[in-house]
Amino acid sequence: MAITTSKISALVGEPYFSRGQDYFHKGMIFITSMGDKEITGKALGTGVYTTSLHLERRSLDGHCSCPAFAEIGPCKHMAALGLAWQAEKKGGYEPSEEISDVISEYDEKKKMLRKASKAELIEAIIDISYNYPEILDQFEE
């Protein structure tokens, strides 16, 4: 089954689908893995978000790590990823140089943080929380 624009639009809805088209045209999606029924990627917005789409039978579904997805559900990043999926299947999708650079830097930071001990990470988060107390909100149960 093909990923159609109408399936992407039906999943995301307006105005998010149109915003996703803009993200796609600007190359703000970086595909990290892709198969016939699933795609994952990184989207560049006010942060770097992990987003995914998958086909199950006749329906399209997915997830995004952005705050909008947590509040409203399917978002512009998912729409952009779906459009990138279509483009890649039709012969190619190229992310913007900007997102390629950001993802490279993001991956380097991730590697660096993985080398830190748990105690070092806890100490760093506590230090950061003095200036950004909302950072601790994501750890509350």
N, CA, C and O atoms as a GROMACS GRO file, in nm:
protein
  564
    1MET      N    1   0.084  -0.118   0.000
    1MET     CA    2   0.000   0.000   0.000
    1MET      C    3   0.088   0.125   0.000
    1MET      O    4   0.189   0.130   0.070
    2ALA      N    5   0.051   0.221  -0.077
    2ALA     CA    6   0.130   0.343  -0.092
    2ALA      C    7   0.095   0.447   0.013
    2ALA      O    8  -0.017   0.453   0.064
    3ILE      N    9   0.194   0.529   0.042
    3ILE     CA   10   0.172   0.644   0.130
    3ILE      C   11   0.123   0.755   0.039
    3ILE      O   12   0.198   0.805  -0.045
    4THR      N   13   0.000   0.794   0.055
    4THR     CA   14  -0.056   0.899  -0.031
    4THR      C   15  -0.064   1.031   0.046
    4THR      O   16  -0.068   1.034   0.168
    5THR      N   17  -0.067   1.138  -0.030
    5THR     CA   18  -0.082   1.270   0.030
    5THR      C   19  -0.213   1.279   0.106
    5THR      O   20  -0.220   1.342   0.212
    6SER      N   21  -0.317   1.216   0.053
    6SER     CA   22  -0.446   1.222   0.122
    6SER      C   23  -0.442   1.148   0.256
    6SER      O   24  -0.507   1.189   0.352
    7LYS      N   25  -0.365   1.038   0.265
    7LYS     CA   26  -0.350   0.967   0.394
    7LYS      C   27  -0.275   1.054   0.495
    7LYS      O   28  -0.310   1.060   0.612
    8ILE      N   29  -0.170   1.120   0.447
    8ILE     CA   30  -0.093   1.207   0.536
    8ILE      C   31  -0.180   1.322   0.584
    8ILE      O   32  -0.182   1.355   0.703
    9SER      N   33  -0.252   1.383   0.491
    9SER     CA   34  -0.341   1.495   0.524
    9SER      C   35  -0.451   1.453   0.621
    9SER      O   36  -0.485   1.527   0.713
   10ALA      N   37  -0.507   1.334   0.599
   10ALA     CA   38  -0.614   1.285   0.688
   10ALA      C   39  -0.560   1.260   0.829
   10ALA      O   40  -0.630   1.287   0.927
   11LEU      N   41  -0.439   1.211   0.839
   11LEU     CA   42  -0.380   1.185   0.972
   11LEU      C   43  -0.354   1.315   1.046
   11LEU      O   44  -0.389   1.328   1.163
   12VAL      N   45  -0.292   1.410   0.978
   12VAL     CA   46  -0.244   1.532   1.044
   12VAL      C   47  -0.350   1.641   1.049
   12VAL      O   48  -0.365   1.707   1.152
   13GLY      N   49  -0.425   1.660   0.942
   13GLY     CA   50  -0.527   1.765   0.937
   13GLY      C   51  -0.467   1.903   0.919
   13GLY      O   52  -0.346   1.922   0.925
   14GLU      N   53  -0.555   1.998   0.899
   14GLU     CA   54  -0.513   2.138   0.883
   14GLU      C   55  -0.523   2.209   1.016
   14GLU      O   56  -0.606   2.172   1.098
   15PRO      N   57  -0.443   2.309   1.040
   15PRO     CA   58  -0.345   2.372   0.951
   15PRO      C   59  -0.208   2.303   0.950
   15PRO      O   60  -0.115   2.350   0.886
   16TYR      N   61  -0.198   2.191   1.023
   16TYR     CA   62  -0.068   2.126   1.041
   16TYR      C   63  -0.014   2.062   0.914
   16TYR      O   64   0.107   2.057   0.893
   17PHE      N   65  -0.105   2.012   0.828
   17PHE     CA   66  -0.058   1.954   0.704
   17PHE      C   67   0.012   2.060   0.617
   17PHE      O   68   0.119   2.035   0.563
   18SER      N   69  -0.049   2.177   0.606
   18SER     CA   70   0.012   2.285   0.526
   18SER      C   71   0.145   2.329   0.584
   18SER      O   72   0.239   2.357   0.511
   19ARG      N   73   0.152   2.336   0.715
   19ARG     CA   74   0.279   2.371   0.781
   19ARG      C   75   0.384   2.262   0.756
   19ARG      O   76   0.503   2.292   0.739
   20GLY      N   77   0.340   2.138   0.755
   20GLY     CA   78   0.429   2.026   0.725
   20GLY      C   79   0.481   2.033   0.583
   20GLY      O   80   0.597   2.001   0.557
   21GLN      N   81   0.396   2.075   0.489
   21GLN     CA   82   0.441   2.092   0.351
   21GLN      C   83   0.554   2.195   0.344
   21GLN      O   84   0.652   2.177   0.273
   22ASP      N   85   0.538   2.302   0.420
   22ASP     CA   86   0.642   2.406   0.424
   22ASP      C   87   0.772   2.350   0.481
   22ASP      O   88   0.880   2.375   0.426
   23TYR      N   89   0.764   2.273   0.590
   23TYR     CA   90   0.882   2.209   0.648
   23TYR      C   91   0.949   2.116   0.546
   23TYR      O   92   1.071   2.116   0.532
   24PHE      N   93   0.867   2.038   0.476
   24PHE     CA   94   0.919   1.946   0.375
   24PHE      C   95   0.993   2.023   0.265
   24PHE      O   96   1.105   1.988   0.228
   25HIS      N   97   0.930   2.128   0.212
   25HIS     CA   98   0.990   2.204   0.102
   25HIS      C   99   1.119   2.273   0.145
   25HIS      O  100   1.208   2.296   0.063
   26LYS      N  101   1.129   2.306   0.274
   26LYS     CA  102   1.252   2.367   0.326
   26LYS      C  103   1.358   2.263   0.362
   26LYS      O  104   1.469   2.298   0.401
   27GLY      N  105   1.323   2.133   0.350
   27GLY     CA  106   1.419   2.026   0.380
   27GLY      C  107   1.448   2.009   0.527
   27GLY      O  108   1.560   1.973   0.564
   28MET      N  109   1.350   2.035   0.613
   28MET     CA  110   1.371   2.034   0.757
   28MET      C  111   1.351   1.896   0.821
   28MET      O  112   1.336   1.885   0.943
   29ILE      N  113   1.352   1.792   0.739
   29ILE     CA  114   1.340   1.654   0.787
   29ILE      C  115   1.467   1.579   0.750
   29ILE      O  116   1.519   1.595   0.639
   30PHE      N  117   1.516   1.499   0.841
   30PHE     CA  118   1.632   1.414   0.818
   30PHE      C  119   1.586   1.271   0.839
   30PHE      O  120   1.553   1.233   0.952
   31ILE      N  121   1.584   1.191   0.735
   31ILE     CA  122   1.539   1.052   0.744
   31ILE      C  123   1.649   0.968   0.810
   31ILE      O  124   1.764   0.968   0.765
   32THR      N  125   1.612   0.897   0.916
   32THR     CA  126   1.711   0.812   0.984
   32THR      C  127   1.695   0.665   0.947
   32THR      O  128   1.794   0.591   0.948
   33SER      N  129   1.574   0.621   0.915
   33SER     CA  130   1.553   0.486   0.864
   33SER      C  131   1.422   0.481   0.788
   33SER      O  132   1.328   0.555   0.817
   34MET      N  133   1.418   0.391   0.689
   34MET     CA  134   1.298   0.385   0.606
   34MET      C  135   1.279   0.245   0.552
   34MET      O  136   1.374   0.180   0.508
   35GLY      N  137   1.155   0.200   0.555
   35GLY     CA  138   1.118   0.072   0.496
   35GLY      C  139   0.990   0.091   0.416
   35GLY      O  140   0.947   0.205   0.394
   36ASP      N  141   0.930  -0.018   0.373
   36ASP     CA  142   0.807  -0.007   0.295
   36ASP      C  143   0.689   0.038   0.381
   36ASP      O  144   0.596   0.101   0.331
   37LYS      N  145   0.693   0.005   0.511
   37LYS     CA  146   0.578   0.035   0.596
   37LYS      C  147   0.610   0.125   0.714
   37LYS      O  148   0.523   0.152   0.796
   38GLU      N  149   0.735   0.172   0.724
   38GLU     CA  150   0.772   0.256   0.837
   38GLU      C  151   0.887   0.349   0.801
   38GLU      O  152   0.976   0.314   0.723
   39ILE      N  153   0.883   0.467   0.859
   39ILE     CA  154   0.992   0.563   0.841
   39ILE      C  155   1.014   0.635   0.974
   39ILE      O  156   0.918   0.665   1.045
   40THR      N  157   1.138   0.663   1.006
   40THR     CA  158   1.170   0.745   1.123
   40THR      C  159   1.264   0.856   1.078
   40THR      O  160   1.338   0.842   0.981
   41GLY      N  161   1.259   0.964   1.151
   41GLY     CA  162   1.344   1.076   1.115
   41GLY      C  163   1.356   1.176   1.227
   41GLY      O  164   1.297   1.161   1.334
   42LYS      N  165   1.433   1.278   1.199
   42LYS     CA  166   1.450   1.390   1.290
   42LYS      C  167   1.392   1.512   1.220
   42LYS      O  168   1.412   1.532   1.100
   43ALA      N  169   1.321   1.594   1.296
   43ALA     CA  170   1.263   1.717   1.243
   43ALA      C  171   1.327   1.834   1.316
   43ALA      O  172   1.346   1.830   1.438
   44LEU      N  173   1.358   1.936   1.242
   44LEU     CA  174   1.416   2.056   1.302
   44LEU      C  175   1.307   2.159   1.320
   44LEU      O  176   1.246   2.205   1.223
   45GLY      N  177   1.284   2.196   1.445
   45GLY     CA  178   1.187   2.300   1.479
   45GLY      C  179   1.254   2.390   1.580
   45GLY      O  180   1.367   2.433   1.558
   46THR      N  181   1.186   2.419   1.690
   46THR     CA  182   1.252   2.494   1.796
   46THR      C  183   1.350   2.404   1.870
   46THR      O  184   1.430   2.452   1.950
   47GLY      N  185   1.343   2.275   1.842
   47GLY     CA  186   1.437   2.175   1.891
   47GLY      C  187   1.454   2.070   1.783
   47GLY      O  188   1.407   2.088   1.671
   48VAL      N  189   1.520   1.962   1.816
   48VAL     CA  190   1.530   1.849   1.725
   48VAL      C  191   1.434   1.743   1.778
   48VAL      O  192   1.447   1.698   1.892
   49TYR      N  193   1.338   1.705   1.695
   49TYR     CA  194   1.236   1.610   1.738
   49TYR      C  195   1.249   1.479   1.662
   49TYR      O  196   1.280   1.478   1.543
   50THR      N  197   1.225   1.369   1.731
   50THR     CA  198   1.222   1.238   1.669
   50THR      C  199   1.079   1.211   1.627
   50THR      O  200   0.986   1.223   1.708
   51THR      N  201   1.060   1.173   1.503
   51THR     CA  202   0.926   1.149   1.452
   51THR      C  203   0.923   1.020   1.371
   51THR      O  204   1.024   0.981   1.312
   52SER      N  205   0.807   0.956   1.368
   52SER     CA  206   0.794   0.830   1.294
   52SER      C  207   0.654   0.817   1.238
   52SER      O  208   0.558   0.874   1.289
   53LEU      N  209   0.645   0.740   1.131
   53LEU     CA  210   0.516   0.705   1.070
   53LEU      C  211   0.520   0.557   1.036
   53LEU      O  212   0.626   0.504   1.003
   54HIS      N  213   0.406   0.493   1.045
   54HIS     CA  214   0.399   0.354   1.002
   54HIS      C  215   0.261   0.323   0.947
   54HIS      O  216   0.159   0.377   0.991
   55LEU      N  217   0.261   0.235   0.848
   55LEU     CA  218   0.138   0.188   0.786
   55LEU      C  219   0.096   0.059   0.852
   55LEU      O  220   0.176  -0.034   0.867
   56GLU      N  221  -0.029   0.053   0.892
   56GLU     CA  222  -0.085  -0.072   0.943
   56GLU      C  223  -0.213  -0.097   0.866
   56GLU      O  224  -0.310  -0.021   0.876
   57ARG      N  225  -0.211  -0.203   0.790
   57ARG     CA  226  -0.323  -0.235   0.701
   57ARG      C  227  -0.351  -0.114   0.613
   57ARG      O  228  -0.272  -0.084   0.524
   58ARG      N  229  -0.461  -0.046   0.634
   58ARG     CA  230  -0.496   0.068   0.548
   58ARG      C  231  -0.480   0.204   0.616
   58ARG      O  232  -0.511   0.307   0.558
   59SER      N  233  -0.430   0.203   0.740
   59SER     CA  234  -0.421   0.330   0.812
   59SER      C  235  -0.276   0.372   0.837
   59SER      O  236  -0.186   0.289   0.850
   60LEU      N  237  -0.258   0.499   0.843
   60LEU     CA  238  -0.128   0.559   0.872
   60LEU      C  239  -0.133   0.612   1.014
   60LEU      O  240  -0.231   0.673   1.056
   61ASP      N  241  -0.026   0.588   1.089
   61ASP     CA  242  -0.018   0.635   1.227
   61ASP      C  243   0.126   0.673   1.255
   61ASP      O  244   0.214   0.647   1.174
   62GLY      N  245   0.150   0.735   1.369
   62GLY     CA  246   0.286   0.773   1.400
   62GLY      C  247   0.299   0.840   1.535
   62GLY      O  248   0.207   0.840   1.617
   63HIS      N  249   0.418   0.898   1.555
   63HIS     CA  250   0.450   0.962   1.682
   63HIS      C  251   0.553   1.072   1.656
   63HIS      O  252   0.630   1.065   1.560
   64CYS      N  253   0.554   1.172   1.743
   64CYS     CA  254   0.655   1.278   1.738
   64CYS      C  255   0.688   1.318   1.880
   64CYS      O  256   0.601   1.319   1.967
   65SER      N  257   0.814   1.353   1.903
   65SER     CA  258   0.856   1.392   2.038
   65SER      C  259   0.834   1.541   2.065
   65SER      O  260   0.873   1.590   2.171
   66CYS      N  261   0.773   1.614   1.972
   66CYS     CA  262   0.752   1.758   1.992
   66CYS      C  263   0.640   1.783   2.093
   66CYS      O  264   0.555   1.697   2.115
   67PRO      N  265   0.639   1.902   2.154
   67PRO     CA  266   0.534   1.934   2.251
   67PRO      C  267   0.394   1.937   2.189
   67PRO      O  268   0.297   1.904   2.256
   68ALA      N  269   0.383   1.975   2.062
   68ALA     CA  270   0.252   1.982   1.997
   68ALA      C  271   0.188   1.844   1.989
   68ALA      O  272   0.067   1.830   2.010
   69PHE      N  273   0.267   1.740   1.961
   69PHE     CA  274   0.212   1.605   1.953
   69PHE      C  275   0.153   1.565   2.088
   69PHE      O  276   0.046   1.504   2.093
   70ALA      N  277   0.222   1.597   2.196
   70ALA     CA  278   0.173   1.563   2.330
   70ALA      C  279   0.041   1.633   2.360
   70ALA      O  280  -0.042   1.580   2.433
   71GLU      N  281   0.023   1.753   2.304
   71GLU     CA  282  -0.099   1.830   2.333
   71GLU      C  283  -0.212   1.805   2.235
   71GLU      O  284  -0.328   1.793   2.275
   72ILE      N  285  -0.180   1.798   2.104
   72ILE     CA  286  -0.286   1.792   2.003
   72ILE      C  287  -0.287   1.665   1.920
   72ILE      O  288  -0.386   1.636   1.852
   73GLY      N  289  -0.178   1.589   1.923
   73GLY     CA  290  -0.171   1.469   1.839
   73GLY      C  291  -0.089   1.496   1.714
   73GLY      O  292   0.001   1.580   1.716
   74PRO      N  293  -0.119   1.426   1.604
   74PRO     CA  294  -0.038   1.436   1.482
   74PRO      C  295  -0.005   1.581   1.443
   74PRO      O  296  -0.092   1.669   1.444
   75CYS      N  297   0.123   1.603   1.409
   75CYS     CA  298   0.175   1.738   1.393
   75CYS      C  299   0.240   1.760   1.256
   75CYS      O  300   0.247   1.670   1.173
   76LYS      N  301   0.286   1.883   1.235
   76LYS     CA  302   0.349   1.922   1.110
   76LYS      C  303   0.476   1.842   1.081
   76LYS      O  304   0.508   1.819   0.964
   77HIS      N  305   0.547   1.800   1.184
   77HIS     CA  306   0.669   1.721   1.164
   77HIS      C  307   0.635   1.586   1.102
   77HIS      O  308   0.709   1.535   1.017
   78MET      N  309   0.523   1.528   1.144
   78MET     CA  310   0.478   1.401   1.089
   78MET      C  311   0.438   1.418   0.944
   78MET      O  312   0.466   1.332   0.860
   79ALA      N  313   0.370   1.529   0.913
   79ALA     CA  314   0.332   1.557   0.773
   79ALA      C  315   0.456   1.570   0.687
   79ALA      O  316   0.464   1.513   0.578
   80ALA      N  317   0.554   1.647   0.734
   80ALA     CA  318   0.678   1.666   0.658
   80ALA      C  319   0.751   1.534   0.637
   80ALA      O  320   0.805   1.509   0.530
   81LEU      N  321   0.753   1.449   0.740
   81LEU     CA  322   0.817   1.318   0.728
   81LEU      C  323   0.745   1.233   0.624
   81LEU      O  324   0.810   1.166   0.544
   82GLY      N  325   0.612   1.235   0.625
   82GLY     CA  326   0.536   1.159   0.526
   82GLY      C  327   0.565   1.205   0.384
   82GLY      O  328   0.579   1.123   0.294
   83LEU      N  329   0.575   1.335   0.365
   83LEU     CA  330   0.606   1.388   0.232
   83LEU      C  331   0.748   1.353   0.190
   83LEU      O  332   0.774   1.327   0.073
   84ALA      N  333   0.840   1.352   0.286
   84ALA     CA  334   0.978   1.311   0.256
   84ALA      C  335   0.981   1.162   0.218
   84ALA      O  336   1.058   1.122   0.131
   85TRP      N  337   0.899   1.082   0.284
   85TRP     CA  338   0.888   0.939   0.254
   85TRP      C  339   0.843   0.921   0.109
   85TRP      O  340   0.901   0.842   0.034
   86GLN      N  341   0.738   0.995   0.071
   86GLN     CA  342   0.690   0.989  -0.068
   86GLN      C  343   0.801   1.028  -0.165
   86GLN      O  344   0.824   0.958  -0.264
   87ALA      N  345   0.867   1.137  -0.138
   87ALA     CA  346   0.972   1.187  -0.227
   87ALA      C  347   1.086   1.086  -0.238
   87ALA      O  348   1.138   1.063  -0.348
   88GLU      N  349   1.125   1.026  -0.128
   88GLU     CA  350   1.233   0.928  -0.129
   88GLU      C  351   1.196   0.806  -0.213
   88GLU      O  352   1.279   0.753  -0.287
   89LYS      N  353   1.071   0.763  -0.202
   89LYS     CA  354   1.025   0.648  -0.281
   89LYS      C  355   1.016   0.682  -0.430
   89LYS      O  356   1.027   0.592  -0.514
   90LYS      N  357   0.998   0.809  -0.462
   90LYS     CA  358   0.986   0.851  -0.603
   90LYS      C  359   1.121   0.887  -0.664
   90LYS      O  360   1.127   0.931  -0.779
   91GLY      N  361   1.228   0.871  -0.591
   91GLY     CA  362   1.357   0.898  -0.651
   91GLY      C  363   1.453   0.977  -0.568
   91GLY      O  364   1.569   0.993  -0.607
   92GLY      N  365   1.409   1.028  -0.456
   92GLY     CA  366   1.505   1.094  -0.370
   92GLY      C  367   1.453   1.214  -0.295
   92GLY      O  368   1.372   1.292  -0.345
   93TYR      N  369   1.503   1.227  -0.177
   93TYR     CA  370   1.474   1.342  -0.090
   93TYR      C  371   1.607   1.388  -0.034
   93TYR      O  372   1.688   1.307   0.011
   94GLU      N  373   1.629   1.516  -0.038
   94GLU     CA  374   1.752   1.574   0.017
   94GLU      C  375   1.718   1.669   0.131
   94GLU      O  376   1.646   1.767   0.110
   95PRO      N  377   1.767   1.642   0.251
   95PRO     CA  378   1.745   1.738   0.360
   95PRO      C  379   1.827   1.863   0.335
   95PRO      O  380   1.924   1.861   0.259
   96SER      N  381   1.788   1.971   0.398
   96SER     CA  382   1.863   2.096   0.385
   96SER      C  383   2.000   2.080   0.449
   96SER      O  384   2.020   1.994   0.535
   97GLU      N  385   2.093   2.162   0.407
   97GLU     CA  386   2.226   2.160   0.467
   97GLU      C  387   2.216   2.196   0.615
   97GLU      O  388   2.290   2.143   0.698
   98GLU      N  389   2.124   2.287   0.647
   98GLU     CA  390   2.106   2.330   0.786
   98GLU      C  391   2.070   2.213   0.877
   98GLU      O  392   2.132   2.195   0.982
   99ILE      N  393   1.972   2.132   0.837
   99ILE     CA  394   1.933   2.021   0.925
   99ILE      C  395   2.042   1.914   0.928
   99ILE      O  396   2.064   1.852   1.032
  100SER      N  397   2.111   1.893   0.817
  100SER     CA  398   2.221   1.796   0.817
  100SER      C  399   2.328   1.837   0.919
  100SER      O  400   2.379   1.752   0.992
  101ASP      N  401   2.360   1.966   0.922
  101ASP     CA  402   2.459   2.016   1.018
  101ASP      C  403   2.410   2.003   1.162
  101ASP      O  404   2.485   1.962   1.251
  102VAL      N  405   2.284   2.038   1.185
  102VAL     CA  406   2.226   2.031   1.320
  102VAL      C  407   2.223   1.886   1.368
  102VAL      O  408   2.255   1.859   1.484
  103ILE      N  409   2.184   1.794   1.281
  103ILE     CA  410   2.177   1.652   1.319
  103ILE      C  411   2.316   1.598   1.349
  103ILE      O  412   2.333   1.519   1.442
  104SER      N  413   2.414   1.641   1.272
  104SER     CA  414   2.552   1.599   1.297
  104SER      C  415   2.597   1.645   1.436
  104SER      O  416   2.655   1.568   1.513
  105GLU      N  417   2.569   1.771   1.467
  105GLU     CA  418   2.606   1.827   1.598
  105GLU      C  419   2.528   1.756   1.709
  105GLU      O  420   2.584   1.725   1.814
  106TYR      N  421   2.400   1.731   1.686
  106TYR     CA  422   2.313   1.662   1.781
  106TYR      C  423   2.370   1.523   1.813
  106TYR      O  424   2.379   1.483   1.929
  107ASP      N  425   2.408   1.450   1.708
  107ASP     CA  426   2.463   1.315   1.726
  107ASP      C  427   2.594   1.318   1.804
  107ASP      O  428   2.620   1.230   1.886
  108GLU      N  429   2.678   1.418   1.778
  108GLU     CA  430   2.805   1.432   1.851
  108GLU      C  431   2.780   1.458   1.998
  108GLU      O  432   2.847   1.400   2.084
  109LYS      N  433   2.684   1.545   2.029
  109LYS     CA  434   2.651   1.574   2.169
  109LYS      C  435   2.597   1.450   2.239
  109LYS      O  436   2.628   1.424   2.355
  110LYS      N  437   2.515   1.373   2.166
  110LYS     CA  438   2.459   1.250   2.222
  110LYS      C  439   2.571   1.152   2.258
  110LYS      O  440   2.569   1.091   2.364
  111LYS      N  441   2.668   1.136   2.168
  111LYS     CA  442   2.782   1.047   2.193
  111LYS      C  443   2.858   1.092   2.317
  111LYS      O  444   2.897   1.011   2.401
  112MET      N  445   2.879   1.223   2.328
  112MET     CA  446   2.952   1.278   2.442
  112MET      C  447   2.876   1.249   2.573
  112MET      O  448   2.937   1.207   2.671
  113LEU      N  449   2.746   1.272   2.574
  113LEU     CA  450   2.666   1.250   2.694
  113LEU      C  451   2.658   1.102   2.733
  113LEU      O  452   2.649   1.069   2.851
  114ARG      N  453   2.661   1.015   2.634
  114ARG     CA  454   2.657   0.872   2.664
  114ARG      C  455   2.782   0.826   2.738
  114ARG      O  456   2.780   0.724   2.807
  115LYS      N  457   2.890   0.900   2.723
  115LYS     CA  458   3.015   0.865   2.790
  115LYS      C  459   3.017   0.913   2.936
  115LYS      O  460   3.098   0.865   3.016
  116ALA      N  461   2.928   1.005   2.971
  116ALA     CA  462   2.923   1.058   3.107
  116ALA      C  463   2.859   0.956   3.201
  116ALA      O  464   2.778   0.874   3.159
  117SER      N  465   2.896   0.964   3.326
  117SER     CA  466   2.836   0.874   3.426
  117SER      C  467   2.698   0.928   3.465
  117SER      O  468   2.666   1.044   3.440
  118LYS      N  469   2.620   0.842   3.526
  118LYS     CA  470   2.487   0.882   3.573
  118LYS      C  471   2.499   0.998   3.673
  118LYS      O  472   2.421   1.093   3.666
  119ALA      N  473   2.594   0.989   3.762
  119ALA     CA  474   2.614   1.095   3.863
  119ALA      C  475   2.648   1.228   3.796
  119ALA      O  476   2.598   1.333   3.837
  120GLU      N  477   2.733   1.225   3.694
  120GLU     CA  478   2.769   1.348   3.623
  120GLU      C  479   2.647   1.409   3.553
  120GLU      O  480   2.629   1.530   3.554
  121LEU      N  481   2.564   1.324   3.494
  121LEU     CA  482   2.444   1.373   3.425
  121LEU      C  483   2.344   1.432   3.524
  121LEU      O  484   2.284   1.536   3.496
  122ILE      N  485   2.327   1.367   3.638
  122ILE     CA  486   2.236   1.419   3.741
  122ILE      C  487   2.284   1.555   3.789
  122ILE      O  488   2.205   1.649   3.801
  123GLU      N  489   2.411   1.567   3.816
  123GLU     CA  490   2.469   1.694   3.862
  123GLU      C  491   2.450   1.804   3.758
  123GLU      O  492   2.416   1.917   3.792
  124ALA      N  493   2.472   1.772   3.632
  124ALA     CA  494   2.455   1.870   3.524
  124ALA      C  495   2.310   1.915   3.513
  124ALA      O  496   2.282   2.034   3.495
  125ILE      N  497   2.216   1.821   3.523
  125ILE     CA  498   2.073   1.856   3.514
  125ILE      C  499   2.032   1.945   3.630
  125ILE      O  500   1.959   2.041   3.612
  126ILE      N  501   2.079   1.913   3.750
  126ILE     CA  502   2.047   1.996   3.867
  126ILE      C  503   2.104   2.137   3.847
  126ILE      O  504   2.035   2.236   3.874
  127ASP      N  505   2.227   2.147   3.801
  127ASP     CA  506   2.288   2.279   3.776
  127ASP      C  507   2.206   2.358   3.673
  127ASP      O  508   2.181   2.477   3.692
  128ILE      N  509   2.166   2.294   3.567
  128ILE     CA  510   2.088   2.360   3.462
  128ILE      C  511   1.952   2.402   3.516
  128ILE      O  512   1.899   2.507   3.478
  129SER      N  513   1.895   2.322   3.605
  129SER     CA  514   1.760   2.350   3.656
  129SER      C  515   1.751   2.479   3.737
  129SER      O  516   1.642   2.532   3.756
  130TYR      N  517   1.863   2.529   3.786
  130TYR     CA  518   1.858   2.657   3.857
  130TYR      C  519   1.819   2.770   3.763
  130TYR      O  520   1.749   2.863   3.803
  131ASN      N  521   1.863   2.762   3.638
  131ASN     CA  522   1.827   2.864   3.538
  131ASN      C  523   1.704   2.826   3.458
  131ASN      O  524   1.633   2.913   3.407
  132TYR      N  525   1.678   2.696   3.446
  132TYR     CA  526   1.565   2.645   3.368
  132TYR      C  527   1.489   2.542   3.451
  132TYR      O  528   1.499   2.422   3.424
  133PRO      N  529   1.414   2.586   3.551
  133PRO     CA  530   1.347   2.490   3.641
  133PRO      C  531   1.248   2.398   3.569
  133PRO      O  532   1.220   2.288   3.617
  134GLU      N  533   1.196   2.440   3.454
  134GLU     CA  534   1.101   2.357   3.380
  134GLU      C  535   1.164   2.229   3.326
  134GLU      O  536   1.092   2.136   3.289
  135ILE      N  537   1.294   2.223   3.321
  135ILE     CA  538   1.362   2.102   3.272
  135ILE      C  539   1.328   1.982   3.358
  135ILE      O  540   1.325   1.869   3.309
  136LEU      N  541   1.301   2.004   3.485
  136LEU     CA  542   1.270   1.894   3.575
  136LEU      C  543   1.126   1.845   3.560
  136LEU      O  544   1.093   1.736   3.608
  137ASP      N  545   1.041   1.924   3.494
  137ASP     CA  546   0.901   1.884   3.475
  137ASP      C  547   0.889   1.751   3.403
  137ASP      O  548   0.799   1.672   3.434
  138GLN      N  549   0.977   1.725   3.308
  138GLN     CA  550   0.966   1.601   3.230
  138GLN      C  551   1.002   1.476   3.311
  138GLN      O  552   0.979   1.364   3.265
  139PHE      N  553   1.059   1.495   3.432
  139PHE     CA  554   1.096   1.382   3.515
  139PHE      C  555   0.995   1.355   3.625
  139PHE      O  556   1.005   1.255   3.697
  140GLU      N  557   0.897   1.443   3.639
  140GLU     CA  558   0.795   1.425   3.742
  140GLU      C  559   0.697   1.317   3.700
  140GLU      O  560   0.667   1.301   3.581
  141GLU      N  561   0.647   1.243   3.798
  141GLU     CA  562   0.552   1.135   3.768
  141GLU      C  563   0.411   1.185   3.782
  141GLU      O  564   0.317   1.109   3.760
   0.00000   0.00000   0.00000
